[in-house]
Protein backbone atom coordinates (compact mmCIF):
# COMPACT_ATOMS: atom_id res chain seq x y z
CA UNK A 1 0.00 0.00 0.00
CA UNK A 2 1.55 3.34 -1.03
CA UNK A 3 1.92 5.97 1.67
CA UNK A 4 3.20 9.51 1.97
CA UNK A 5 4.00 11.70 4.97
CA UNK A 6 2.50 15.18 4.91
CA UNK A 7 2.74 18.27 7.08
CA UNK A 8 -0.63 19.71 8.12
CA UNK A 9 -1.23 22.92 10.04
CA UNK A 10 -4.89 23.91 10.16
CA UNK A 11 -6.47 26.09 12.82
CA UNK A 12 -9.68 25.14 14.55
CA UNK A 13 -11.68 27.51 12.31
CA UNK A 14 -10.07 26.10 9.15
CA UNK A 15 -10.97 22.59 10.30
CA UNK A 16 -14.55 23.67 10.95
CA UNK A 17 -14.81 24.97 7.38
CA UNK A 18 -13.66 21.57 6.08
CA UNK A 19 -15.95 19.75 8.50
CA UNK A 20 -18.94 21.86 7.45
CA UNK A 21 -18.39 20.84 3.84
CA UNK A 22 -17.12 24.17 2.51
CA UNK A 23 -14.16 22.24 1.09
CA UNK A 24 -14.14 18.70 -0.23
CA UNK A 25 -10.37 18.28 -0.37
CA UNK A 26 -7.25 19.29 1.52
CA UNK A 27 -4.12 20.31 -0.35
CA UNK A 28 -0.85 20.16 1.56
CA UNK A 29 2.84 19.44 1.07
CA UNK A 30 4.57 16.16 1.75
CA UNK A 31 7.74 16.14 3.84
CA UNK A 32 9.69 15.75 0.58
CA UNK A 33 8.03 18.79 -1.03
CA UNK A 34 5.36 17.24 -3.27
CA UNK A 35 1.80 18.58 -3.29
CA UNK A 36 -0.77 16.07 -2.02
CA UNK A 37 -4.56 16.26 -2.23
CA UNK A 38 -6.83 14.08 -0.10
CA UNK A 39 -10.48 14.09 1.06
CA UNK A 40 -11.27 16.72 3.72
CA UNK A 41 -13.43 14.13 5.46
CA UNK A 42 -10.18 12.45 6.62
CA UNK A 43 -9.51 15.36 9.00
CA UNK A 44 -12.38 14.20 11.20
CA UNK A 45 -10.17 11.31 12.34
CA UNK A 46 -7.33 13.54 13.57
CA UNK A 47 -8.77 16.95 14.46
CA UNK A 48 -8.15 18.16 17.99
CA UNK A 49 -9.17 21.16 20.03
CA UNK A 50 -6.60 23.39 18.36
CA UNK A 51 -7.11 22.04 14.85
CA UNK A 52 -4.71 19.70 13.08
CA UNK A 53 -0.98 20.19 13.49
CA UNK A 54 1.90 17.85 12.73
CA UNK A 55 3.13 15.19 10.38
CA UNK A 56 0.66 12.55 9.23
CA UNK A 57 1.03 9.40 7.15
CA UNK A 58 -1.56 9.05 4.40
CA UNK A 59 -2.13 5.59 2.96
CA UNK A 60 -3.60 5.01 -0.47
CA UNK A 61 -4.75 1.98 -2.43
CA UNK A 62 -2.74 0.85 -5.44
CA UNK A 63 -5.33 2.73 -7.52
CA UNK A 64 -4.59 5.98 -5.67
CA UNK A 65 -7.71 6.13 -3.48
CA UNK A 66 -7.35 7.43 0.07
CA UNK A 67 -7.48 4.74 2.78
CA UNK A 68 -6.25 6.16 6.09
CA UNK A 69 -4.47 8.94 7.98
CA UNK A 70 -2.22 8.34 11.01
CA UNK A 71 -0.37 10.90 13.14
CA UNK A 72 3.42 10.53 13.06
CA UNK A 73 4.34 13.52 15.21
CA UNK A 74 2.82 16.77 16.36
CA UNK A 75 4.36 20.22 16.46
Backbone as JSON Lines, residues from 0, in Angstrom:
{"i":0,"aa":"X","n":[0.84,-1.17,0.0],"ca":[0.0,0.0,0.0],"c":[0.89,1.24,0.0]}
{"i":1,"aa":"X","n":[0.76,2.1,-0.99],"ca":[1.55,3.34,-1.03],"c":[1.18,4.27,0.11]}
{"i":2,"aa":"X","n":[2.18,4.98,0.64],"ca":[1.92,5.97,1.67],"c":[2.81,7.18,1.45]}
{"i":3,"aa":"X","n":[2.42,8.29,2.07],"ca":[3.2,9.51,1.97],"c":[3.0,10.29,3.26]}
{"i":4,"aa":"X","n":[4.08,10.89,3.76],"ca":[4.0,11.7,4.97],"c":[3.82,13.16,4.58]}
{"i":5,"aa":"X","n":[2.83,13.79,5.22],"ca":[2.5,15.18,4.91],"c":[2.54,16.02,6.17]}
{"i":6,"aa":"X","n":[2.76,17.3,5.98],"ca":[2.74,18.27,7.08],"c":[1.41,19.02,6.99]}
{"i":7,"aa":"X","n":[0.66,19.02,8.09],"ca":[-0.63,19.71,8.12],"c":[-0.65,20.68,9.29]}
{"i":8,"aa":"X","n":[-1.01,21.91,9.01],"ca":[-1.23,22.92,10.04],"c":[-2.52,23.66,9.69]}
{"i":9,"aa":"X","n":[-3.59,23.28,10.36],"ca":[-4.89,23.91,10.16],"c":[-5.44,24.35,11.51]}
{"i":10,"aa":"X","n":[-5.89,25.58,11.58],"ca":[-6.47,26.09,12.82],"c":[-7.83,25.44,13.05]}
{"i":11,"aa":"X","n":[-8.37,25.67,14.22],"ca":[-9.68,25.14,14.55],"c":[-10.73,25.65,13.57]}
{"i":12,"aa":"X","n":[-10.68,26.94,13.23],"ca":[-11.68,27.51,12.31],"c":[-11.52,26.95,10.9]}
{"i":13,"aa":"X","n":[-10.29,26.71,10.47],"ca":[-10.07,26.1,9.15],"c":[-10.62,24.68,9.13]}
{"i":14,"aa":"X","n":[-10.43,23.95,10.21],"ca":[-10.97,22.59,10.3],"c":[-12.49,22.6,10.27]}
{"i":15,"aa":"X","n":[-13.09,23.57,10.95],"ca":[-14.55,23.67,10.95],"c":[-15.09,23.92,9.54]}
{"i":16,"aa":"X","n":[-14.39,24.72,8.76],"ca":[-14.81,24.97,7.38],"c":[-14.77,23.67,6.56]}
{"i":17,"aa":"X","n":[-13.73,22.86,6.76],"ca":[-13.66,21.57,6.08],"c":[-14.76,20.64,6.57]}
{"i":18,"aa":"X","n":[-14.95,20.61,7.88],"ca":[-15.95,19.75,8.5],"c":[-17.36,20.1,8.03]}
{"i":19,"aa":"X","n":[-17.61,21.4,7.87],"ca":[-18.94,21.86,7.45],"c":[-19.2,21.61,5.97]}
{"i":20,"aa":"X","n":[-18.19,21.15,5.25],"ca":[-18.39,20.84,3.84],"c":[-18.08,21.98,2.89]}
{"i":21,"aa":"X","n":[-17.47,23.05,3.38],"ca":[-17.12,24.17,2.51],"c":[-16.01,23.77,1.54]}
{"i":22,"aa":"X","n":[-15.24,22.75,1.94],"ca":[-14.16,22.24,1.09],"c":[-14.27,20.73,1.04]}
{"i":23,"aa":"X","n":[-14.06,20.16,-0.12],"ca":[-14.14,18.7,-0.23],"c":[-12.77,18.04,-0.17]}
{"i":24,"aa":"X","n":[-11.72,18.83,-0.39],"ca":[-10.37,18.28,-0.37],"c":[-9.43,19.16,0.44]}
{"i":25,"aa":"X","n":[-8.32,18.57,0.85],"ca":[-7.25,19.29,1.52],"c":[-6.03,19.19,0.61]}
{"i":26,"aa":"X","n":[-5.34,20.29,0.45],"ca":[-4.12,20.31,-0.35],"c":[-2.98,20.73,0.57]}
{"i":27,"aa":"X","n":[-1.98,19.89,0.68],"ca":[-0.85,20.16,1.56],"c":[0.43,19.62,0.94]}
{"i":28,"aa":"X","n":[1.54,19.91,1.58],"ca":[2.84,19.44,1.07],"c":[3.29,18.2,1.84]}
{"i":29,"aa":"X","n":[3.94,17.31,1.11],"ca":[4.57,16.16,1.75],"c":[5.89,16.62,2.37]}
{"i":30,"aa":"X","n":[6.47,15.77,3.21],"ca":[7.74,16.14,3.84],"c":[8.85,16.25,2.81]}
{"i":31,"aa":"X","n":[8.67,15.64,1.63],"ca":[9.69,15.75,0.58],"c":[9.35,16.82,-0.47]}
{"i":32,"aa":"X","n":[8.32,17.64,-0.19],"ca":[8.03,18.79,-1.03],"c":[6.97,18.63,-2.09]}
{"i":33,"aa":"X","n":[6.41,17.44,-2.26],"ca":[5.36,17.24,-3.27],"c":[4.02,17.74,-2.75]}
{"i":34,"aa":"X","n":[3.17,18.21,-3.66],"ca":[1.8,18.58,-3.29],"c":[0.96,17.32,-3.23]}
{"i":35,"aa":"X","n":[0.1,17.23,-2.22],"ca":[-0.77,16.07,-2.02],"c":[-2.18,16.57,-1.78]}
{"i":36,"aa":"X","n":[-3.15,15.93,-2.41],"ca":[-4.56,16.26,-2.23],"c":[-5.26,15.01,-1.71]}
{"i":37,"aa":"X","n":[-6.08,15.2,-0.65],"ca":[-6.83,14.08,-0.1],"c":[-8.18,14.58,0.41]}
{"i":38,"aa":"X","n":[-9.13,13.68,0.66],"ca":[-10.48,14.09,1.06],"c":[-10.48,14.82,2.41]}
{"i":39,"aa":"X","n":[-11.17,15.94,2.48],"ca":[-11.27,16.72,3.72],"c":[-11.92,15.92,4.83]}
{"i":40,"aa":"X","n":[-12.76,14.99,4.48],"ca":[-13.43,14.13,5.46],"c":[-12.41,13.4,6.35]}
{"i":41,"aa":"X","n":[-11.22,13.15,5.85],"ca":[-10.18,12.45,6.62],"c":[-9.77,13.22,7.87]}
{"i":42,"aa":"X","n":[-9.91,14.54,7.84],"ca":[-9.51,15.36,9.0],"c":[-10.32,15.03,10.24]}
{"i":43,"aa":"X","n":[-11.52,14.53,10.06],"ca":[-12.38,14.2,11.2],"c":[-11.7,13.18,12.12]}
{"i":44,"aa":"X","n":[-10.84,12.37,11.56],"ca":[-10.17,11.31,12.34],"c":[-9.03,11.84,13.19]}
{"i":45,"aa":"X","n":[-8.53,13.05,12.88],"ca":[-7.33,13.54,13.57],"c":[-7.47,14.95,14.14]}
{"i":46,"aa":"X","n":[-8.62,15.58,13.98],"ca":[-8.77,16.95,14.46],"c":[-8.82,16.98,15.99]}
{"i":47,"aa":"X","n":[-8.16,17.96,16.54],"ca":[-8.15,18.16,17.99],"c":[-8.73,19.52,18.32]}
{"i":48,"aa":"X","n":[-8.64,19.88,19.55],"ca":[-9.17,21.16,20.03],"c":[-8.59,22.37,19.32]}
{"i":49,"aa":"X","n":[-7.3,22.28,19.0],"ca":[-6.6,23.39,18.36],"c":[-6.5,23.25,16.84]}
{"i":50,"aa":"X","n":[-7.18,22.27,16.29],"ca":[-7.11,22.04,14.85],"c":[-6.31,20.78,14.54]}
{"i":51,"aa":"X","n":[-5.56,20.83,13.49],"ca":[-4.71,19.7,13.08],"c":[-3.31,20.24,12.84]}
{"i":52,"aa":"X","n":[-2.35,19.71,13.58],"ca":[-0.98,20.19,13.49],"c":[-0.02,19.02,13.6]}
{"i":53,"aa":"X","n":[0.87,18.88,12.64],"ca":[1.9,17.85,12.73],"c":[2.16,17.16,11.42]}
{"i":54,"aa":"X","n":[2.8,16.02,11.54],"ca":[3.13,15.19,10.38],"c":[2.22,13.97,10.45]}
{"i":55,"aa":"X","n":[1.61,13.65,9.32],"ca":[0.66,12.55,9.23],"c":[1.01,11.65,8.06]}
{"i":56,"aa":"X","n":[0.81,10.36,8.24],"ca":[1.03,9.4,7.15],"c":[-0.31,9.11,6.5]}
{"i":57,"aa":"X","n":[-0.38,9.37,5.19],"ca":[-1.56,9.05,4.4],"c":[-1.3,7.74,3.67]}
{"i":58,"aa":"X","n":[-2.26,6.83,3.7],"ca":[-2.13,5.59,2.96],"c":[-3.18,5.57,1.86]}
{"i":59,"aa":"X","n":[-2.75,5.06,0.71],"ca":[-3.6,5.01,-0.47],"c":[-3.63,3.59,-1.03]}
{"i":60,"aa":"X","n":[-4.68,3.27,-1.75],"ca":[-4.75,1.98,-2.43],"c":[-3.8,2.03,-3.63]}
{"i":61,"aa":"X","n":[-3.59,0.9,-4.24],"ca":[-2.74,0.85,-5.44],"c":[-3.34,1.67,-6.58]}
{"i":62,"aa":"X","n":[-4.64,1.92,-6.5],"ca":[-5.33,2.73,-7.52],"c":[-5.31,4.22,-7.17]}
{"i":63,"aa":"X","n":[-4.7,4.58,-6.04],"ca":[-4.59,5.98,-5.67],"c":[-5.71,6.53,-4.82]}
{"i":64,"aa":"X","n":[-6.59,5.67,-4.32],"ca":[-7.71,6.13,-3.48],"c":[-7.27,6.19,-2.03]}
{"i":65,"aa":"X","n":[-7.68,7.24,-1.33],"ca":[-7.35,7.43,0.07],"c":[-7.89,6.29,0.92]}
{"i":66,"aa":"X","n":[-7.06,5.8,1.87],"ca":[-7.48,4.74,2.78],"c":[-7.46,5.21,4.23]}
{"i":67,"aa":"X","n":[-6.33,5.8,4.68],"ca":[-6.25,6.16,6.09],"c":[-5.26,7.3,6.33]}
{"i":68,"aa":"X","n":[-5.38,7.88,7.53],"ca":[-4.47,8.94,7.98],"c":[-4.06,8.59,9.42]}
{"i":69,"aa":"X","n":[-2.75,8.66,9.69],"ca":[-2.22,8.34,11.01],"c":[-1.23,9.41,11.43]}
{"i":70,"aa":"X","n":[-1.35,9.92,12.66],"ca":[-0.37,10.9,13.14],"c":[1.0,10.25,13.3]}
{"i":71,"aa":"X","n":[2.03,10.98,12.89],"ca":[3.42,10.53,13.06],"c":[4.12,11.34,14.14]}
{"i":72,"aa":"X","n":[3.83,12.63,14.17],"ca":[4.34,13.52,15.21],"c":[3.5,14.78,15.21]}
{"i":73,"aa":"X","n":[3.54,15.5,16.31],"ca":[2.82,16.77,16.36],"c":[3.82,17.87,16.68]}
{"i":74,"aa":"X","n":[3.48,19.06,16.25],"ca":[4.36,20.22,16.46],"c":[3.63,21.28,17.2]}
